């Protein structure tokens, strides 16, 4: 299975406090234990190495609402493989990686805009960064989980009222430096189209597209953004494409 997918899985479970991943012949199963996100299945290959039969097998075996499926392949190619009851995220995602030396060293850091304050702390293998505004309100955040030579960036967000001020860049650089200090050499994340430009400017590259799907139940085939049940295909050839994606940290 793809080593970058395994690195993302290992870091994500540490970041979210989820159960250790169970290795399957097609990928990984993770118990999350939240309402609406009980379990997630992750296909272990990327791009044209993803097998349509594996996706169908996993999707067909799901019977309980709240189970998620992550597939690192072109979303438009994956959707026809899912049966009734699956909602798919209409926004594409991206599996991205970067050498930490590149991610943390992208030119000199300037000071935060006046009034902003940055705090960083580490606990249980996860480093968190918080930026607050002058009134103490939340402005930006992010976290990174280090698992040996790899670190996974997760839940990077900037408040809408504080965007375009360099806060996201500062958060990302701070996280990268923290992981490098802990011995990590490579960082991985799952990002949105909106975040892709920022990450690319910090030395990240797209490794694969990402489709996120959630099973809502056979009685609810028209989950939001799905447009109804999608017809099944018996034969399929994976498209080779550099684009796609998921919301960071989902």
Secondary structure, DSSP 8 states (H G I E B T S, - for coil): --HHHHHHHHHHHHHHT----EE-SSEEEEEEEETTEEEEEEEEEEGGGS-HHHHHHHHHH--STTEEEEEES-HHHHGGG--TTEEE-SS-EEEEEEEHHHHH-SS------TT-EEEEEEETTEEEEEEE-TTS-EEEEEEEEEETTEEEEEEEEE-GGG-SSSHHHHHHHHHHHHHHHTT--EEEEEEEHHHHHHHHHTT-EEEEEEEEEEE--TT----TTT-S-----S-------S-----TT-
